[in-house]
C-alpha cells in the first residue's frame, strides 16, 4: 500500500553505490541539456527566459518521485510551451506580469486536471486524441514553433498578426528590409556546432557546448550594444513627434481599457436593471471596444514605422552622441559603424531614457536565487476560463509523456502504470506552480539522453533538479550574454524530431479517412495558429464523426464459400451466393443508432432475390445489444416469418444470449433455431431450404467447388 502512495520506495530495492554513480552521471548529463533548453522553451511560451529554469527545478524531481517511469525526464517541452503561449495571448501581453501570473495558474490547472484523471483512473480519456489527430497537430506545431523563431534568428521585430502565417509574412518582409547579420551569424554558428557534435558523438552535450561557445563570443565581441538617450538626441523632428504620438496613444488605450473594465463590472451587476438600460450599457461597451481597437491599430502603425528606422551615431560637440536616420544626410564624424534601432514594445517610451539597440539581443539579467515558493493566487473565474486550454494541454502533454515512457519501458522491461504517471505529471505541475513554473511534460529528447546515460532509477531526475537549483543559486550571471538567436536555434533543432511525414503515409495506408483526418488537422492547425485548440477540436470532431458513422453503418457481409472452403465476404472475394439462403454477418454492436440498418439491408436482399427461403444471421460480430437492437431484431424475425421466410441465428455470445433470454425473444426465436457455429446452421438449414429446388451446386456447400472443377 505504501508503494502505491510513495512509488519511489521501489527504487531502493537492491540499490547500490555503483547504481547511484550511474544515476548521478545521467542526472548531470540531462541537466546540461535541460538548462539551455528550458530557457529557450520559456521564451517560446512568451515568458522571460529564466522562467524556464523555474519550470526545471521542481517538476523533474516531483514527476520522477510520484510517477511510474524511472527514466522519463519531465520539464519544459516545445509543444506544451507553444500551447501555453497560444492559450494566454488572448488574455494578456506576452511577458507581462499578468501573462506570467496566468501561466503559473495554468500550470496549477493542468496539474489538478491530470491528478484527478490519475486518482480516478481515467487515463483512458486520452484515447479521444487519436493517433492521426496527434500526428497532424504535432507536425503543424513543429512548423509553427520553428517559424516562430525566425524573427530572433534574423534580429527583426514585428507586431504579431491575427494569424501566425501573417506574422511570418511580416517577419520575412522585415528581414528583406534589414537583417542583423551578427545575429544571423550567431544562430547559424550554434546550429553548425550542434549538428556537428551530434553527428560526431551524440553523448556530447552539444546544446550546452553551443551555448557556452556563443556566449563567450558574445561577451568577447560586445555582441549586445545598447545606448540610452533622450528624445532630443534623435535628430529628426518627425520621429520625435511620432514618439510623443505613440505615448499618447498607449495612454489612451490604458484609459479606455480602465473605463471598459468599470463598464463591464456594471453590466455584470445589471441583471435586475430595465432592458433598455442593459442595452445602453452594452452599446457603450461596444463603443469602448471599437475605440480601443482603433487606438491599438494606430499604435501598431507608429511602432512599425519607428522600428523600421535605422540610425547612425554621430559625435556632437554640444550633446555628445546624437543619432540621425541612416537614410537621410548623416554628418561626420561618426561615433561608430553600427546601425541602431529603437527598442520598443507595447509600453510607452521614456523620452528621457530611450533604448537604442546597436547590436544583437541577449538573455540579459537573470535573477539570482530560487523563486519565492507559494501557492499561486487562484481566481475561480480565471481558473474556469483557463480550464478548456488546460484540458487540451493536459491530454497533449500526457500523450507525449506516456508515449515516451512506453517506448523506454519496452527497452528496459519496466512495468508502467499510466494512471500513476498521470498522478506524477499532475503533482509536478501543481507543485511546480508553487515555484513559479508554467506547464511541463515529459521530454522525448531529454528522456532519450537519460536512457542512453544508463539511468537506473528516478533518482537521476532528482539529481537533474539539484543541478538546476545550483545553477539558479550561483551561475545565473554567466547567462547574461547568451544570444537570443542561439536560444532560437536550440528550439529549431529540438523540433526537427517532431516532423514526421511518414505518419501521414502510415495513417493513409491504414485507412484513407485516417490519413485525411491527419492532413485536415495539420492544415487547419497551420491556418488558425496561434489559436491551436481549433485544430485539435476539428481533428477530434472528425474522428468522432467517422466513429459514429461507422457505428451507424457497420459492415454487413453476405457470406459464401471461398476456394479454401472458408466462409468469406462474397463481395470482397467476388464469390457466387446461394439462391435460397442468405448467410448475413453483422459486424458491430446492435444498438439504437444502427438498429434499423440491419432491417434495411435484409429488405434490400429480399427485393434483389425472389427465390430466398431462409436467412441465417451470423452474430459472431455482435458483441453487445441494447433495447433498441433487441426490438429491431424481434421485428425482423416477426416480419420475415410472417412473409414465409425461415430465420436462424449462429454464434450468439453469452452477453447477447442473456439479453435475448431476459426479453423472452429467445422463446420467440426458438432455441432450436440458434446454432453455435455457421457450419452447424448451414448443415441443418440447407436441406430444408433446398427441398424441391433446381440449384444443383450450392455455393455454400463444402464440396461445391470440387464438384464445379470436376465438371
N, C-alpha and C positions, 0 to 999 in steps of 0.2 A: 504493500500500500504506500509506503514511504517513497519508493522509487517512482510511483505514479505522480506524486506531488513534486518530488525533487529528483528528476531523472538523471541529473549529473552524478548522483551517487554511484551509478553503474560504471562511471569512468575508472574508478579507483580499484575495481576488482582486477587483481594481477597487475596493478600498475607498478612501474619501477623507475629508478633514476634514469636508466637508458631511454625509456619511453618519454620521460619528461624532457630530456635533451632534444629529442626529435620534435616534440611539440613546441619547445621554445624556439628552435630554428624556424619551424613552419610559421609560427605566430609572428616572428620578427620579419620573415620574408613577405608575408601578406601585408603587414603594416607598411613596409617600404612601397608597396603598390597602392595601398589604401589611402595614404596621406595625400599624395598629389591628386589621385582620382577623386577623392571626396571633395576637395576644394573645387575641382572642375565641375563636378555634378551639382554642387551647391549653386554655382553661377547659372547652370542650366535651369535650375529650379527658380531662378530670379532672386536669389539670396546672396548676401556677401559671401566671399569665398570661405571665410573662417567658420561659417555655419556648417560647412561640410565636415570640419573637424569635430564640431559639437555632435553631429549625427554619427560620428565614427568612434566615439569613446565609450558610450554606454550600450547601444544596440548590439554590437557584435558579441559582447560578453553575455547580455541577458538572453539573446536568442539561442546561444550555444548551451547555456545553463538549463534552459527550460524546453528546448526543442529536442527532437529525437535524432537528428543527424549530427554526427561528430565532426564532419568536415565542411559543412555548409558555412560560408563566410557571409555574414549579414552586414549591411551598411548602405550608403547611398548608391543607387543604381540609375542608369540612364533613363529608362522608360518611366519609372516612378518619379524621377526628378522632372521630366518633361510634363507628366500628368499633373504634378504639383503646380508648376507654373501655369499651365492651361486652366486649372481649376480656380486659381486665386486671382488671375489677372483681371477678371471682371469685377472683383471686389475691391482691389487696391492696386496702387502703382508698384511695380516690381522693385524690391529693395527698400521700400518704405517701412516705417515702424509697424504700420497696420498690416502690411503684407507679411512681415516676419511673424507677427502675432497670430495671424490666420494660419500660416504654415505650421506653427507649433500646435495650434488647436487641431489642425487637420491630421497631424501625426497621432494625436491623442484619439481622435475619432476613428481613424483607421485601426488603431490598436484595439479599441473597445469592440469594434465590429469583428475583427479577427479572433479576439479572445472569446467572444460569445459563440462564434461558429465552432471553435475548438472545444469549448466546455460542453456545448450542446451536441457535439459530434455531428456537425452538419457540414463537414468538409466536402461532401459530395456536391454541394451547391456550386462549386467551382466548375462543374461539368456543363453549366449553362453557357460557358465560354468554350465553344467548340474549337477544335484544332484549326480548321480553315479560317475562322474569325481571328483567332490569335495570330496566325501566320500573316494574314493580310494586314492586321493592325501593326504588328511588330515591324514588318518591312517598311510600312509607311512611316512609323515612328522613327526608324533608323535614318531615313532620308530627311525627315523634318529636323531631327537632332543634329545631323551633320551640317545641313544647310543653315541652321540657326547660328552656327559658329563662324560663318563666312565674314560677318561684319568685324569680329575680333581678329580674324586672320588677315583681313585687308586693312585693318586700322581705320574703319569708317564708322560713322554714327548716323543712324536714321531713326525716324519715328516708326513705331510698329503700325502696320495697316490692319484692317479688319480681318483679313485672311493672311495666312503665313506666306503663300506664294506671292502675294502683292508686296509683302515686306522684303522678300528675297529679290524681287524685281528692283525695288528701291536700292537695296544694297549693291546690286550689280551696276546699276546706273551710277551710284555714288562712287563705286570702285573704278569705273571707267573715267569718271571726272578726276579722281585723285586716289591713289593707293599709297599708304605709308610703307615704303619699301623695306625699311629696317624691321618693321613689324612682320611683314610677309616673310622676310628672310628668317626671323626667329622661328616662326611657325614651321617653315619648310625644314629648317635645320633640326628642330625637335622631332619631326616626323621621320626624317632620314636616320637620326640616331636610334629611334625606337624600332623602325623596320630593320635596320642593320643589325642591332643587338639581338632582336628577336630571332632573326634567321641564324645568327652566329651561335647563340645559346639561349633558348627560352628561359632557362633558370636565372639568367642575369636579370636583376630588377631594372629593366630597360626604361620604364617610366621614370623612376627615381633618377637614373643616370641622366636622362634627357633634361629633367627639371633642374638637376644640380648644375649641369654644364651651361644651360641657357641662363640660369640665374646668375652664375658667376660672370658670364659675358655681359649680361645686362648691368650688373654692378660696376664692372670694369670700364665699360664704354659710356656710361651715363645714358643708358637707353631711355630712361624717363627724364624728361627735361621740361619742367613746368615753370611758368612765370606768373606772378601775381601782380596785377597792375590796376590802376584806376581807369575809369571810362575816359578820362581826359587824355590818357596816354594812347588811346585809339585815335589815330589822326584821320578821322573821316566822320563828318557831321551826320550823314545819313545813318551810319552804323550806330552812332551814339543815340540817335532818335529811335532806331529800331529796338535798342536795348531797353530804353525807357518805356516804349510801347509794349514790349514783351512783359516787362514787370507789371505794368498797369493791367494787362490782360490776365496775367496769372492771379493778381489780386482780385480782379473782378470774378474769376472762376471760384476762388475761395469764398468770397462774399455771397455769390449766388448759391453755392452749394450749402452754405450755412443756412441761408433763408429757406432753401428747399427742404433741408432736414427738419427745420421747425414746422414747415407746412405739412410734411409727411407725418409728423407727430400729431398735428391737428386732425389730419384725415383719419388716422388710426383711432382717434378718440371721438370721431363724429358719427358713430353708428346711430345715435338717437337724434341726430340733427335732421331738420327737414331735407327732403330730397334735393330741393333747389340749392340749398347751402352746400350740400355734398358735391353737387355738380360744379358749383363755383370753385370750391377748393381743388377739385381735380383739374379744372381748367387752368387755374393758377399754377398748379404743379407742372402741367404740360408746358406752360409758357416759360417757367424757370428752366425746365429741361432743354427747351429749344434755345434759350439764351446761353446756357452753359455749353451746349454743343457748338454754337456759333463761336463762342469765345475760345473753346478748345481748338476749333479749326483755324482761327486766326493765330493762336499761339503756335500751333504746329507749322503754319506757313512761315511765320517770322523765325522760328527755331531752325527750320530747314535752310532758310536764306542765310542766317548767321553762321550755321555750321559749314556752309559751302565756301565761305570767305577764307582765304589764306593770307596770312600776314607775314611781313618781313620785319625783323627787328633792326632799328636804326639808332645809332648813338646821337643823342641830342645834348647840347651844352647846358641847356637850362633844366630840362626834365629828365635827364639821364637817358634811359632806353625808352623809345616810343615805337609804335607799331603802325605800319602803313599796309593797306591792301596790296597784295602782291601784283594784282592785275592792273594797278594804276602806276603812277610815277613814284618811284621809290628813290629818295635822295641817298647820298653817301655821307658818312661811311656806314657800312653795315656792321651790326654788332656780332652777327654770326650768319651762317648759311642755312640755318634751319627754317622750316616752314611751320608757322604757328597757327593754331586753330582755337576758337573759343570752345571751352568745355562747358556744356550746359545740358540740363535735363528738364524736368517739369517744374522745378522750383524757380523762384525769382532770382535774378542775378544780382550779386552785391556790386554795385557800381564803384565801391571803394576797394574791392578786392576781387576783380575779375580773374578767373583762372584761364590762362592760355597754355595749351599743350604744344610743345615743340619736339616731342619725342613719342615713344610708344607707351601704351598703358601697362601698368604693373599691378600686382595684387595690392600693394600698399600696406598700411598698418594693419597688423593682425593683433587683436587684444591678447595680452599675455595672461595665462592662468585659465582655470576652468570656469565655465559659465556658472552663474548662480543657480543652484538647484531649487526647484519649487514647482508645484502644480500649476499648469497654465490657467489663466483666468478664463473659465468656461462660461460662455453666454449661451443660454438654451437656444435662442433664435439663430445664433451663428452656428451652433452645433448642428441644428436641423438643416440649415442652409448648406452646410458642407457635407452632410450625410450622403447625398446621392453621389458626389465625387469620391467620397471616402469608400463607398461600396465598390466602385469600379477600380480604384487604386488597390483596395484590399484584395480583390479577386485576381487582378492582373499580377500584383506583387506576389501573392501566394502561388499562383500558377507557375511563375518564373522560379520561385524558391523550391517548390515541390518537384518540378521537372529536373532541376539540378540535383536535388537531394536523391531522387530516384536513380538518376544516372550514376551517381557516386556509390549508392548502396548496392547497385548491381555489380560494381567492381570490387567492393570491399566485403560483400556478403552480410552487411549490417541490416538489422531489422528496422524498418521505417514506419512510423505511425503518423499519417497525415494530420490527424486531429491534434496530436501532441505538437506537431510542427506549427500548426495554427496558433496554439497557445504560446509557443515560444516567440513567434513573429509578433503576435498581439502584445505580449508583455514588453518586447523590445521597443515597439512603437510607443506604448503607454509610458513606460519608464524613461524612454528616450526623450519624450516631450517634456519630462521634468528637467532634463538637461539641455533644453532649447534645441532639440532635434526636429527636423522635418521628416516626413515619411520615408521609411527604408524598407529594404527587402533583401533576399538572397542574391548574391552576385555570381554570375557564371564564371567570369574571368578570375576573380579572387578565390573562388572555391576550387577552380582548377589548379591554381598556384598552391593552395593549401594541400590538395590531394597529392600533387607532384612532389611537394616537400616532405611527404610521408606522415602527415598529421595523424596521430593515433586517437586522440580524443578532442573534445571541445575545449580543452584547456589551451589549445593553440589560439583560439579566438579570444580567450581571456588575456593571453599574452599580447595579442594584437591591440586590444583595448588599452592595456597598460602602456604600450609604446606610444599610442596616440595621446594619452594623458601626459607622458613625459615630454612629448613634443609641445603640447599646449603650455606646459609649465616652464620650459626652458628654451625652446628653439624657434618660437614664432618670429623673432626679429630676423631670422635668416630667410624668411619667406617674403620679405618686403619687395625685393627686386624681381620676383618671379613674374615674367611677362604674361599678360593675359592671352596673347596669341599661343603660348605654349599650352596653357590650360585648354584652349580651344582645340589644339591638335591632339591633346590627350583624349578628349571626348570623341573626336573624329575617329581616332584609332580604335577606341573601345567599341564604337557602334558598328564597325565594319562587320563584326561577327554576327550582328543581328540580321544582316541582309541574307535572305535565304530564298533565292529564286526557285530552287528545286522543290520548295514547299508547295508552290503553286502547281507545278507539274505533277507532283505526287497526289495532291488533292484532286486534280482533274482526272488522273488515271483511276483513282479510287471510285469517284462518282463525278460526273460532269457538273452537277449542281453544287457540289462541294468546292470544286475549282472556281466556279462562277461566284459563289459567295465570298471566297477568299479574295478574288480580284475586285469585286464590288466594294468590299470592306477597305481594301488597300486604296482604291481610287477616291472613295468618299472621305476617308481619313485625311488624305492629302489635300483634298479640295476644301474641307471645312476647318482644317487646322487654323488657329490653335484650339478650336472647340472639338477636341479629340473625342470627347464622350459620344458625340453624334455618330462617329464611325463605329464605335462599339455597339451603340443602340441599333444601328442599321444591320450590322452583321448578326447580332443576336436575334433581331426580329426576323431576318431572312431564314436563319437556322430553325427557329421555332415554326415559321410558316411552312417550310419544307417538311418538318416533322409532323405537323398537323395534317398537311395534305396527304402524306404517306399513310398516316393513321386512318384518315377518312377514306382513302382509296388503296387499301392493302392489295398485295398481289394475289390474284385468284388464278390458279392454273388448272387447265384441263389435262389430265394425265393420260399417257398411253405408254405402251411397251417399247423400250428402246432396243438397239441392236445387242446390248449386253444383258437383255431381259429385265432390266430395272425399269421401274415406272418413272417417267420423266415428263417435263412440260412439253406438250405436243407442239406448241407454237415456237418455242425456242429451238427445239430439235427437229422441227418440220416432220412430225410423225402423224400418221393417219389415226383417226379416232373411231371408236365404236359407234355404230348407228343407233344402238338401243340402250347403251349405258353411258352415262356421263360421270366420270370419276373426277370430282372437283376438290381441289386442295385450297383451303383458305389460310393465308399466312399472316397471322397477327391476332391480337385480342379482338373479340367480338363485343363491341360496346356501343354506346349511344351514337357516337359520331359516324360509325360505319355500318350500323345495323341494317339499314335499308340497301346498302351496296351489294350485299350477298344476294338479296332477293332480286334486285335489278339484273344482276349477272345471270341468275338462273332463268329469269323470264326471257332474257336475250337468247339463251341456249334453246329454250322451248320454241321460240319464234324461228330460229335458224334450222331446226330439225323436226320433222313431223313424225319420225319413227322412234323417238325416245320412249323408253318404258320405265327406266329406273335411274335414280340419282344416288350416288354414293358420295357423301360429304366427308372427305378426309380431314379430321380435326387435329392432326398432329401439330399443326402450326398454331392452333387456338390455345393459348396458354392462360387465357382468362375470359370470363364472360360476365357482363353485368345484367341488370334487369331488362334494359332495352334490347340487348343482344339476345337474351333468353326469349323475350316476347317476339322478336323478329324471327327467331328460329322456329318457334311454335307456329307462327302464321305461315311460314314457308312450308312446313310439314303438312299443316292442315290443307292449304291450297293445293299442294301437289297431289296429296292423296284424294282430295275431292275431285281433282281433274283426272284421276286414274293412274297417276304415276306412283311407283314404289320409291321409298326413301329409306336409306340406311346411313349409319354413321360408323366411322372407323377411327381408331387411335385416339379415343377421348381420354384426356388425362384426369387424374384424381380430382383436381380442383374444379374442373368443368363438370365432371360426373356428379359431384356433390351438389352443385347448383341445380343441375337437371333433376336430381332426386328431391331436393328441398322444394322445388316449384312444381313437382308432380309431372313435369314434362317427360320424365323417364317412362312413366306409365303409359303416356300417350304414344311415345315412340315405340315402346316395347323393347325389353332387354334383348329379345331375340333378333332385333334389328341393329344392335350395336355390336361391332366386331373389334377385336383387339388390334388387328392389322388390316391394311388394304388388301393383302393377298387373301386373307380369310374371308373378307367381304366379297371379293370377286369370285372365289371358289363356290360360295353359297348363292350369290345373286345371279351369276352368269347363266346357269342352265335355265332358270325360270324366265329370265329376261329374253332369252334367245329361243324360247319354245315357239315352234311354228313360224320361224323366220327363214329368210333366204341367205343370210350372211354366213358364208362358209368359213372364211378365215378372219375371225375377230382379232383386231389389233391388241386386245387386252389379254389374249391367251399367251401363255408362256411359250408354246411351240409354234405360234403363228408365223414367226419369221423363218423358222426352219422349213415349215410347210411351203411358204411362198418361194423360198430359194430352191426347193426341190422341184417345184413346178417350173 
